[in-house]
Each structure stands twice: as structure tokens, then as C-alpha cells.
Amino acid sequence: MTVLMGSFAASDRTRDPDEQFAEIRQKVVDSLHQTLDNAKHGWLFPTFLIEAVENEVWKHPRKLTHNTLPAMPLAEFVKRSYPTGLGVTFEVIEKLIAGNERAMLAWDKAVRGEHGGNRNPTGRNQHTPEPDAVADVVNVSNIHVDHIPERPAGTTAQAGLRRLEKAASAGDGNAADLLRRVVNPDDAMTVNGACVAMGWRKPMLTVVNTPDGLAAAAARVIGPMDTVRRAWGRATQEQREEIAAWVDEQMSPLARSVFR
């Protein structure tokens, strides 16, 4: 049961249901605005956004104290100031939900459904200057989003989610299972991990940027002996002498006597 339906279940059954739903839809928008207005509660934004998307609050009337707001397009709902809308931009929403796969998937569906598959509802392109900071994007007073990373939500994750969803919708059971795991907050499966499991991406190798880290990473991939052979093959004579001297130092006195 969603928050919206739960609120209706606890409401006054003697009132007009449509009017009650209109009030509850606005309460969801109120909750979204409060998380935007208070940086301490920003982590709750994805949860309320999922609620808003699942109930498509912008597509239905919402009741304020003295008047009723009509249904409106998603782009208008996003950019119009509160209480009519959220008063932000698509970029800000993407920043706020970055890392929350369930919210990213829900938002992506909403945007694609609203714009007939258009994944660029803001009209931005390669010629559009990138904002230097989130503060340049948000035109609503008292909205604190300084805790948000400066870069928009990763397109790689969005693309991975879309591909998983498409494969799952086409009947791929493995993709459907991985998608369920990705959106489950209690599961450690990531979008990238799911794409690797599907064979769409190669596993990433984490390398510590030090000589020892590079050597350890190479040994994990090609094995210690192959690492030594390759190093030996590329080494100069002077470097080979240094390698041989080092190997000699590592050997025990008994081993030295055997090999000599």
C-alpha cells in the first residue's frame, strides 16, 4: 500500500473520495517541497518522489486550502513554483536521486512516458552551457541543495537501468531477477554489477595508484609468474640485473646453495 492509499484508508469515508485524493496528492507534493527546503531531510526526497511518480500526482487535480490545481504536464509540474509545482529543474531531481536505483527507474519511466520516449525533456544539448553549480540551476528561494554533487546523475547508471528494464519486459528472466535485486535496497547488487552479469559490460578492476598497487592488480589478472615473465621481457639489462639481485635476496641461504 502506498502512502497515498494509506492516507485515504485513514481518511473520512463520508467525504467525496475525489476531493480527498486531491488533498492527499497535494500532501505528497508538500512532502517533496519540505525535503527540498531543508537540506537535513534531503535524503527523504527519493522516497517521496517515488510516491509522487507511482500516483502521477501531476496528472490529477490537487486541492489547496482555497482552490484546486488542475492537471498539468510533468515539465510544468517540475519547474513551476511551490505549491503548484516543485520549482526546480530536471537536473536537480536527477542529482537528488542519484544512487537510489528505485527512484531513478521510477523517474526515468515517468519522463519517458510523459514525453513519448524523449529522454531529454529539458531540451539541453551539447551546445547548452553546463551550470557551474546547483545554485545556478535552482531559482527558488530557501532551497538548500548544497549537499548535492555538482555533476548530474550518472547517465551510465540510467542507461543500465533502461537496458535491464527493456530486457526484463521482453521476457528475459535473468534480467528481471537482476532488476529486482538492483532496486531492492537490502541487496548489494549494483546497476554495473547487473550489467556485468548480463555480459553487457566487462568487470572493472580496482587499482591502487602506486607501484605496489599496480603490481598487485597485474598479478590478480595475469598471475604472478606471467607478471614476472612480462616484466623480465621488457626490462633492460641493467633492470634485469636489479631483478636478479632482488630475487637472490629473497631466497633463503639453503635455497641459494641449491641453486648455485
Sequence and secondary structure as in RCSB ss.txt:
>XXXX:A:sequence
MTVLMGSFAASDRTRDPDEQFAEIRQKVVDSLHQTLDNAKHGWLFPTFLIEAVENEVWKHPRKLTHNTLPAMPLA
EFVKRSYPTGLGVTFEVIEKLIAGNERAMLAWDKAVRGEHGGNRNPTGRNQHTPEPDAVADVVNVSNIHVDHIPE
RPAGTTAQAGLRRLEKAASAGDGNAADLLRRVVNPDDAMTVNGACVAMGWRKPMLTVVNTPDGLAAAAARVIGPM
DTVRRAWGRATQEQREEIAAWVDEQMSPLARSVFR
>XXXX:A:secstr
  HHHHHHHTS TTS HHHHHHHHHHHHHHHHHHHHH GGGGGGHHHHHHHHHHTTGGGS EE SS EE    HH
HHHHS TTTS  S HHHHHHHHTT HHHHHHHHHHHHHHTTT S TT   TTS   SSHHHH  STT   TTS S
S   HHHHHHHHHHHHHHHTT HHHHHHHHHHH TTS   HHHHHHHTTSS       SSHHHHHHHHHHHH HH
HHHHHHHHH  HHHHHHHHHHHHHHS HHHHHHH 
